[in-house]
Each structure stands twice: as structure tokens, then as C-alpha cells.
């Protein structure tokens, strides 16, 4: 499950986010505890705890004291909004800047996108 490209805690957080976006994990659904997660994936519990804390900080998970961690009902929308913003910043903005730099009219770019959408 884990690779060497990024820290394990980030990979854990990304996997949980993907499960929330896909609907595998739903709002108010309990997730494994950090100790269960650590045992299941044979990782240090502190690594799992760091991932879970990141998800709490981002509004994806919330804690119920003495019970466990749960998926925030707002998590799918929070995640979609973040990805949407990153998409525009990382993909669309540089694409528009490059099109301008090489003289492609914005209408032509939009036309191409609409053409791709129609396929």
C-alpha cells in the first residue's frame, strides 16, 4: 500500500481522503483507530496518529472523545472544494498563461475543451 514517494502519514491521509470522495467512507462513519490502523498496516502508531490529526485539522475527520474518529459530514464537500481550487491553480491558470504566451486565443482553448467534453 505504501511507496517511497512521500511520507507514510501523507499516504494514509490521501487514502482516507480518496475513500471519502469515492463514498467508501461516509459522513459520520467511524474509521479505524490509530492503533488498529497501525496494527493492520504494520506501521508505527505515531505515524497513523499524525495522518489522523492532519485529517482532523483539515475538517475531514472529527473526534468523539472516548469513542473514536469519524468522517465529518462535510468532508466530501471540503475535499472537493480543495481539489477544485488546486485544479484551477495548478492546471487552468498555467494553461491560460501558456496559451497567451504562444498566442492561442482563449476562445480556441475553450473550443478545444468543449470538443473534448463532447467525445
C-alpha positions as CSV (number, residue, x, y, z in Angstrom):
1,X,0.0,0.0,0.0
2,X,2.8,2.5,0.8
3,X,5.6,3.6,-1.5
4,X,8.7,5.7,-1.1
5,X,7.5,8.8,-2.9
6,X,6.0,10.6,0.1
7,X,5.9,10.2,3.9
8,X,3.6,7.3,5.0
9,X,1.4,9.7,7.1
10,X,0.6,11.6,3.9
11,X,-0.2,8.4,2.0
12,X,-2.5,7.4,4.8
13,X,-4.3,10.8,4.7
14,X,-4.6,10.7,0.9
15,X,-6.0,7.1,1.0
16,X,-8.7,8.2,3.6
17,X,-9.5,11.3,1.5
18,X,-9.9,9.1,-1.6
19,X,-12.2,6.7,0.3
20,X,-14.3,9.7,1.4
21,X,-14.5,11.1,-2.1
22,X,-15.4,7.7,-3.6
23,X,-18.1,7.1,-0.9
24,X,-16.4,4.2,0.6
25,X,-16.3,6.2,3.8
26,X,-19.5,8.2,4.5
27,X,-20.3,11.1,6.8
28,X,-20.4,10.2,10.5
29,X,-18.9,6.8,9.8
30,X,-16.3,5.6,12.3
31,X,-12.8,4.9,11.0
32,X,-10.3,2.5,12.4
33,X,-8.5,3.8,15.5
34,X,-4.9,4.8,15.1
35,X,-3.8,1.6,16.9
36,X,-6.0,-0.6,14.7
37,X,-4.7,1.2,11.6
38,X,-1.1,0.8,12.8
39,X,-1.6,-2.9,13.5
40,X,-3.4,-3.6,10.3
41,X,-0.8,-1.9,8.1
42,X,2.2,-2.7,10.4
43,X,3.3,0.9,10.9
44,X,4.2,3.0,13.9
45,X,1.0,4.2,15.7
46,X,2.5,7.7,15.8
47,X,2.6,7.7,12.0
48,X,-1.1,6.8,11.9
49,X,-1.9,9.4,14.6
50,X,-0.1,12.1,12.6
51,X,-2.2,11.3,9.5
52,X,-5.4,11.3,11.5
53,X,-4.5,14.6,13.2
54,X,-3.9,16.2,9.7
55,X,-7.3,15.0,8.6
56,X,-8.9,16.5,11.8
57,X,-7.1,19.8,11.1
58,X,-8.4,19.8,7.5
59,X,-12.0,19.1,8.6
60,X,-12.2,15.6,7.1
61,X,-12.4,13.7,10.4
62,X,-13.6,14.6,13.9
63,X,-13.1,13.1,17.3
64,X,-15.7,11.8,19.7
65,X,-13.9,11.6,23.0
66,X,-13.7,8.1,24.3
67,X,-15.4,6.7,21.2
68,X,-13.1,7.3,18.2
69,X,-12.6,9.1,15.0
70,X,-15.4,9.8,12.5
71,X,-15.8,11.1,9.0
72,X,-17.1,14.7,9.0
73,X,-20.4,15.0,7.2
74,X,-18.9,18.0,5.4
75,X,-15.8,16.1,4.4
76,X,-16.7,15.3,0.7
77,X,-17.5,19.0,0.0
78,X,-14.4,20.2,1.9
79,X,-12.3,17.8,-0.2
80,X,-14.0,18.7,-3.5
81,X,-13.6,22.4,-2.8
82,X,-9.8,22.0,-2.1
83,X,-9.3,19.9,-5.2
84,X,-11.2,22.3,-7.3
85,X,-9.1,25.2,-6.1
86,X,-5.8,23.2,-6.7
87,X,-7.1,22.3,-10.2
88,X,-7.5,25.9,-11.2
89,X,-4.3,27.0,-9.6
90,X,-2.2,24.0,-10.8
91,X,-3.8,23.3,-14.2
92,X,-6.0,26.0,-15.6
93,X,-4.0,29.1,-14.6
94,X,-0.7,27.8,-16.1
95,X,-2.6,26.6,-19.2
96,X,-4.2,30.1,-19.8
97,X,-0.8,31.7,-19.2
98,X,0.9,29.4,-21.7
99,X,-1.9,29.9,-24.3
100,X,-1.4,33.7,-24.0
101,X,2.4,33.4,-24.2
102,X,2.2,31.5,-27.5
103,X,-0.7,33.5,-29.0
104,X,-3.6,31.0,-28.7
105,X,-6.9,32.9,-28.3
106,X,-8.8,31.9,-25.2
107,X,-11.8,31.1,-27.3
108,X,-9.8,28.5,-29.2
109,X,-8.8,26.9,-25.8
110,X,-12.4,26.9,-24.7
111,X,-13.4,25.4,-28.0
112,X,-10.9,22.6,-27.6
113,X,-12.2,21.9,-24.1
114,X,-15.7,21.8,-25.4
115,X,-14.7,19.5,-28.2
116,X,-13.0,17.1,-25.7
117,X,-16.1,17.2,-23.5
118,X,-18.3,16.1,-26.4
119,X,-16.3,13.0,-27.0
